Amino acid sequence: MSTQTLTDPMPLAHEEPKNDAALKAKRGKLFAIFAMAVVGLGILYWAYVHFIAAQHVSTDNAYVGANVAQVTPLIGGPVREVLVDDAQRVKRGDILVRLDDTDARLALARAEAELALTERRVRGLLATDSGLGAQVTARAADQARAEARMVAAHADLAKAKIDLDRREALAASGSVSGDELTIARNAYSTATANLKVAQAENAQAQANRTSAVGSRDANRALIADAAPEANPEVLAARAARDQARVDLDRTVVRAPVDGIVSRRQVQVGQRVQAGATMMVVVPVQAAFVDANFKEGQLARVQPGQRVTLTSDLYGEDVEYHGRVIGFSGGTGAAFAVVPAQNATGNWIKVVQRLPVRITLDPKELAEHPLRVGLSMNATVDLSN
């Protein structure tokens, strides 16, 4: 009897439904896990959006700025010496440029001489006052003598008139000779002339006294109610001297603030005009950030809110902390050289950006200095 090995197909038929069921169960389990993961991620995203992202607004359109100090001479003149160069750090009061001070020194010498001359002239006016007062007294005495002479002349004329009248009355009877009558008439004419002379002398004496009084009053008006040091002419001369001294001091141009020298445009020998920009000093220790947020991001941004910033210079490992201090008065488009005119042509709405000023921590700036114009990333915390 031969032995024959046969494969029983029935067990395989039973195993296939079991494998399909296990595979379906595994797929269902994986789908459930995937669904739970999706739901979990959705919940995490919702939580992030509502509890984290909704409490922050960010922009990478932010740049470092500073109130740059222009270095300009207050007087003109040739440049004698330039003591700094670009990228050099300076302190407030450090000498940057020296101008040739020859003209300024000469002007100061002239002003000092004019002041000394004016002071002497005023002291002379004070001394003249007493002399003019004496002249007024003398002219008053002259006027009194002239008045007395005029009175005497009146009396002589009256006597001469009486004598003449008497002799003319006696002349008809022959009691008076013709010579006596002539003498009386001559005496009357002389008395009349003497009276006129006395009147003229009195008028002249009065005019002299009036002139002396006027000279005295004019002199007193120049020195009235003021010591020599407070005299207006002396004050004007002293102000001119002080201005010349200030102009001499201004031949030395000093740094207005602490910072970094930039954009040096002055050279030795160059003749500069007052107000011409020679260089700028950038106060990097007082730098700030202007972050340009979209208008739709600013609904909840307020002054005083905390801001976290990073710089492209140092990367995300270095964070700066600041606060919002205010908003610009207009968008960048509004202050452009050629503002957009939306009332003409085909209009397309463009989302505007408003500059937000952010202060920085001075200690962090000292540890990691920034420069004007560097790019920053700013994130405002809206929760506070």
C-alpha positions as CSV (number, residue, x, y, z in Angstrom):
1,M,0.0,0.0,0.0
2,S,1.5,3.3,-1.1
3,T,1.7,6.4,1.1
4,Q,0.5,9.7,-0.4
5,T,1.0,13.1,1.2
6,L,-2.0,15.4,0.8
7,T,-2.4,19.1,1.8
8,D,-5.6,19.8,3.5
9,P,-7.1,23.1,2.1
10,M,-9.7,23.5,4.8
11,P,-7.4,25.0,7.5
12,L,-6.3,27.8,5.1
13,A,-9.8,28.8,4.4
14,H,-10.4,29.2,8.1
15,E,-7.2,31.3,8.7
16,E,-7.9,33.9,5.9
17,P,-11.0,35.4,7.6
18,K,-9.1,35.6,10.9
19,N,-6.2,37.5,9.2
20,D,-8.6,39.9,7.5
21,A,-10.4,40.6,10.8
22,A,-7.1,41.2,12.6
23,L,-5.9,43.5,9.8
24,K,-9.2,45.4,10.0
25,A,-8.9,45.7,13.7
26,K,-5.3,46.9,13.4
27,R,-6.3,49.4,10.8
28,G,-9.2,50.7,12.9
29,K,-6.9,51.0,15.9
30,L,-4.4,52.9,13.8
31,F,-7.1,55.1,12.4
32,A,-8.4,55.8,15.9
33,I,-4.9,56.7,17.0
34,F,-4.5,58.9,14.0
35,A,-7.8,60.6,14.6
36,M,-6.9,61.1,18.2
37,A,-3.6,62.6,17.2
38,V,-5.3,64.9,14.7
39,V,-7.8,66.0,17.3
40,G,-5.0,66.4,19.8
41,L,-3.1,68.5,17.4
42,G,-6.2,70.5,16.6
43,I,-6.7,71.1,20.3
44,L,-3.1,72.1,20.8
45,Y,-3.3,74.5,17.8
46,W,-6.5,76.0,19.1
47,A,-4.9,76.4,22.5
48,Y,-1.8,78.0,20.9
49,V,-3.9,80.3,18.8
50,H,-6.2,81.4,21.6
51,F,-3.8,81.4,24.6
52,I,-0.4,82.2,23.0
53,A,-0.6,83.5,19.5
54,A,-3.6,85.6,20.2
55,Q,-1.6,87.3,23.0
56,H,1.3,88.3,20.8
57,V,1.8,90.2,17.5
58,S,5.1,90.0,15.7
59,T,6.8,91.6,12.8
60,D,10.2,91.4,11.1
61,N,9.8,94.8,9.6
62,A,11.6,96.6,12.4
63,Y,14.8,98.6,12.4
64,V,17.1,100.2,14.9
65,G,17.0,104.0,15.1
66,A,18.5,106.8,17.1
67,N,18.2,110.6,17.4
68,V,21.3,111.4,15.4
69,A,23.2,114.6,16.5
70,Q,24.3,116.8,13.6
71,V,27.7,118.4,14.2
72,T,27.7,121.8,12.6
73,P,29.9,124.9,13.2
74,L,28.1,128.0,14.6
75,I,30.6,130.3,12.9
76,G,32.4,130.0,9.5
77,G,36.1,129.7,9.0
78,P,38.9,127.5,7.7
79,V,39.4,124.1,9.3
80,R,42.8,123.9,11.2
81,E,42.5,120.4,12.7
82,V,40.2,117.4,12.6
83,L,40.7,115.1,15.7
84,V,38.2,112.2,14.9
85,D,37.3,109.8,12.2
86,D,34.4,107.6,11.2
87,A,33.5,104.8,13.6
88,Q,35.4,106.5,16.5
89,R,33.6,106.6,19.9
90,V,33.4,110.0,21.5
91,K,32.1,111.4,24.8
92,R,30.0,114.6,25.1
93,G,32.4,117.6,25.2
94,D,35.3,115.9,23.3
95,I,36.9,118.1,20.8
96,L,36.1,117.1,17.2
97,V,37.3,120.0,15.0
98,R,39.3,123.1,15.5
99,L,38.8,126.1,13.2
100,D,41.4,128.8,12.6
101,D,40.8,131.4,15.4
102,T,42.9,134.3,14.1
103,D,39.9,136.4,13.0
104,A,38.0,135.6,16.2
105,R,40.9,136.7,18.4
106,L,41.2,140.0,16.6
107,A,37.5,140.6,16.9
108,L,37.7,139.9,20.6
109,A,40.6,142.3,21.0
110,R,38.6,145.0,19.2
111,A,35.5,144.4,21.3
112,E,37.5,144.6,24.5
113,A,39.1,147.9,23.4
114,E,35.7,149.3,22.5
115,L,34.4,148.3,26.0
116,A,37.3,150.0,27.7
117,L,36.7,153.1,25.6
118,T,33.0,153.1,26.4
119,E,33.6,152.8,30.1
120,R,36.0,155.8,30.0
121,R,33.5,157.8,28.1
122,V,30.7,157.0,30.6
123,R,33.0,157.9,33.5
124,G,33.8,161.2,31.6
125,L,30.0,161.9,31.4
126,L,29.8,161.4,35.2
127,A,32.6,163.8,35.7
128,T,31.2,166.3,33.3
129,D,27.9,166.4,35.2
130,S,29.3,168.4,38.0
131,G,31.0,170.8,35.6
132,L,27.8,171.4,33.7
133,G,26.0,172.1,37.0
134,A,28.6,174.8,37.8
135,Q,28.1,176.2,34.3
136,V,24.3,176.5,35.0
137,T,25.0,178.3,38.2
138,A,27.4,180.7,36.5
139,R,25.0,181.4,33.7
140,A,22.3,182.1,36.3
141,A,24.6,184.7,37.9
142,D,25.3,186.2,34.5
143,Q,21.5,186.5,34.0
144,A,21.0,188.1,37.3
145,R,23.7,190.7,36.6
146,A,22.2,191.4,33.2
147,E,18.8,191.9,34.8
148,A,20.3,194.3,37.3
149,R,22.0,196.3,34.6
150,M,18.7,196.4,32.7
151,V,17.0,197.8,35.8
152,A,19.8,200.4,36.2
153,A,19.4,201.3,32.5
154,H,15.7,201.8,33.0
155,A,16.4,204.2,35.9
156,D,19.0,206.1,33.9
157,L,16.6,206.5,31.0
158,A,13.8,207.7,33.3
159,K,16.2,210.3,34.8
160,A,17.4,211.4,31.4
161,K,13.8,211.8,30.3
162,I,12.9,214.0,33.3
163,D,16.0,216.2,32.8
164,L,15.2,216.6,29.1
165,D,11.6,217.5,29.7
166,R,12.6,220.1,32.3
167,R,15.1,221.8,30.0
168,E,12.7,221.7,27.1
169,A,10.1,223.5,29.3
170,L,12.6,226.2,30.3
171,A,14.2,226.6,26.9
172,A,11.2,228.6,25.7
173,S,11.7,231.3,28.4
174,G,15.4,231.4,27.8
175,S,16.3,230.1,31.2
176,V,18.2,227.2,29.7
177,S,20.9,227.6,27.1
178,G,21.0,225.6,23.9
179,D,24.1,223.7,25.0
180,E,22.3,222.4,28.2
181,L,19.4,221.4,26.1
182,T,21.7,219.5,23.7
183,I,23.5,217.8,26.6
184,A,20.1,216.7,28.0
185,R,19.0,215.3,24.7
186,N,22.3,213.5,24.2
187,A,22.0,212.0,27.8
188,Y,18.5,210.8,26.9
189,S,19.7,209.1,23.7
190,T,22.6,207.5,25.5
191,A,20.3,206.2,28.3
192,T,18.0,204.8,25.6
193,A,20.9,203.0,23.9
194,N,22.2,201.7,27.2
195,L,18.8,200.2,28.0
196,K,18.7,198.4,24.7
197,V,22.2,197.1,25.4
198,A,21.2,195.9,28.8
199,Q,18.1,194.2,27.4
200,A,20.2,192.4,24.8
201,E,22.7,191.3,27.4
202,N,19.9,190.0,29.6
203,A,18.4,188.0,26.6
204,Q,21.9,186.6,25.9
205,A,22.4,185.7,29.5
206,Q,19.0,184.0,29.6
207,A,19.8,182.0,26.4
208,N,23.2,181.0,27.9
209,R,21.6,179.8,31.0
210,T,19.0,177.8,29.0
211,S,21.7,176.3,26.9
212,A,23.7,175.3,30.0
213,V,20.6,173.7,31.5
214,G,20.0,171.8,28.3
215,S,23.5,170.5,28.2
216,R,23.4,169.4,31.8
217,D,20.0,167.7,31.3
218,A,21.2,165.9,28.2
219,N,24.3,164.7,30.0
220,R,22.2,163.5,33.0
221,A,19.9,161.6,30.6
222,L,22.9,159.6,29.5
223,I,23.9,158.6,33.0
224,A,20.5,158.8,34.8
225,D,19.5,156.1,37.3
226,A,22.4,153.8,36.5
227,A,25.9,153.2,37.8
228,P,28.7,153.2,35.2
229,E,28.6,149.4,35.1
230,A,24.9,149.4,34.3
231,N,25.0,152.2,31.7
232,P,23.3,151.1,28.4
233,E,26.4,152.0,26.3
234,V,28.6,150.0,28.6
235,L,26.1,147.1,28.6
236,A,26.0,147.1,24.7
237,A,29.8,147.2,24.5
238,R,30.1,144.3,27.1
239,A,27.6,142.3,25.1
240,A,29.6,142.8,22.0
241,R,32.7,141.7,23.9
242,D,30.9,138.6,25.2
243,Q,29.7,137.7,21.7
244,A,33.3,138.0,20.4
245,R,34.4,135.7,23.2
246,V,31.7,133.2,22.4
247,D,32.7,133.2,18.7
248,L,36.2,132.5,19.8
249,D,35.0,129.6,21.9
250,R,33.0,128.3,18.9
251,T,36.1,127.8,16.9
252,V,36.5,124.6,18.9
253,V,33.7,122.2,17.8
254,R,32.8,119.6,20.5
255,A,30.7,116.5,20.5
256,P,27.1,117.3,21.5
257,V,26.4,113.7,22.9
258,D,28.1,110.4,23.6
259,G,28.2,108.2,20.6
260,I,29.9,107.0,17.4
261,V,31.2,109.4,14.8
262,S,29.7,108.7,11.3
263,R,29.6,110.4,7.9
264,R,32.6,112.6,8.4
265,Q,32.6,115.2,5.6
266,V,35.2,117.7,6.8
267,Q,38.9,118.0,5.9
268,V,41.8,120.1,7.1
269,G,42.0,123.3,5.1
270,Q,38.4,123.3,4.1
271,R,36.5,126.5,4.7
272,V,33.2,125.7,6.3
273,Q,30.1,127.9,6.6
274,A,28.0,128.2,9.7
275,G,25.4,125.5,9.8
276,A,27.2,123.2,7.3
277,T,27.1,119.5,8.4
278,M,30.6,118.3,9.1
279,M,29.7,114.9,10.6
280,V,27.1,113.2,12.8
281,V,27.4,111.5,16.2
282,V,25.1,108.5,16.6
283,P,24.1,108.0,20.3
284,V,24.0,104.1,20.1
285,Q,23.6,103.9,23.8
286,A,20.2,105.5,23.4
287,A,19.0,103.5,20.4
288,F,15.4,102.5,19.9
289,V,13.5,100.4,17.4
290,D,10.8,101.4,15.0
291,A,8.6,98.4,14.3
292,N,6.3,98.7,11.3
293,F,3.2,96.6,12.2
294,K,0.3,96.0,9.8
295,E,-2.7,98.0,10.7
296,G,-4.7,94.9,11.5
297,Q,-2.2,93.9,14.2
298,L,-2.5,97.1,16.2
299,A,-6.0,96.8,17.7
300,R,-4.7,95.7,21.1
301,V,-1.3,97.2,21.1
302,Q,-0.9,99.9,23.7
303,P,2.0,102.0,25.1
304,G,3.7,100.3,28.0
305,Q,3.4,96.8,26.8
306,R,6.4,94.5,26.9
307,V,8.3,93.7,23.7
308,T,10.8,90.9,23.0
309,L,13.2,91.6,20.2
310,T,16.0,89.7,18.4
311,S,18.5,91.1,16.0
312,D,19.8,89.6,12.8
313,L,23.2,90.7,13.9
314,Y,23.3,88.3,17.0
315,G,20.6,85.8,16.0
316,E,17.9,84.4,18.2
317,D,20.3,83.5,21.1
318,V,20.4,87.2,22.1
319,E,17.1,88.7,23.2
320,Y,16.4,92.3,23.9
321,H,13.5,93.5,26.1
322,G,11.8,96.8,25.6
323,R,8.4,98.5,25.9
324,V,6.1,100.3,23.5
325,I,6.3,104.0,24.0
326,G,4.0,105.3,21.3
327,F,2.8,105.3,17.7
328,S,3.8,107.4,14.7
329,G,1.4,110.2,13.7
330,G,0.9,108.5,10.3
331,T,1.8,105.5,8.1
332,G,4.9,105.4,6.0
333,A,2.9,105.9,2.9
334,A,1.4,109.1,4.3
335,F,4.8,110.6,5.0
336,A,6.4,109.4,1.7
337,V,8.1,112.0,-0.6
338,V,5.3,111.3,-3.1
339,P,2.2,110.2,-1.1
340,A,-0.2,107.8,-2.7
341,Q,-3.2,109.4,-4.2
342,N,-6.0,106.9,-3.9
343,A,-8.6,109.1,-5.4
344,T,-7.2,108.7,-8.9
345,G,-6.8,105.8,-11.2
346,N,-7.7,102.2,-10.5
347,W,-7.7,101.7,-6.7
348,I,-6.2,98.6,-5.1
349,K,-6.3,98.3,-1.4
350,V,-2.8,98.0,0.2
351,V,-2.4,97.0,3.8
352,Q,-0.7,99.9,5.5
353,R,2.0,99.7,8.2
354,L,2.2,102.1,11.2
355,P,5.6,102.7,12.9
356,V,5.6,101.8,16.6
357,R,8.4,103.2,18.7
358,I,10.0,100.7,21.1
359,T,12.6,101.6,23.8
360,L,15.4,99.2,24.6
361,D,17.0,98.2,27.9
362,P,20.3,100.3,28.2
363,K,22.1,97.4,30.0
364,E,21.3,95.0,27.2
365,L,22.4,97.6,24.7
366,A,25.7,97.9,26.5
367,E,26.2,94.1,26.5
368,H,25.3,93.7,22.8
369,P,25.6,97.1,21.0
370,L,23.4,97.8,18.0
371,R,23.8,100.2,15.1
372,V,21.3,102.4,13.4
373,G,19.5,100.6,10.5
374,L,20.0,97.0,11.7
375,S,17.1,94.7,11.2
376,M,15.1,93.5,14.2
377,N,12.3,91.0,14.9
378,A,9.8,92.4,17.4
379,T,7.1,90.5,19.3
380,V,4.6,92.5,21.5
381,D,3.1,90.8,24.5
382,L,-0.6,91.8,24.5
383,S,-1.4,90.1,27.8
384,N,-0.3,93.0,30.0
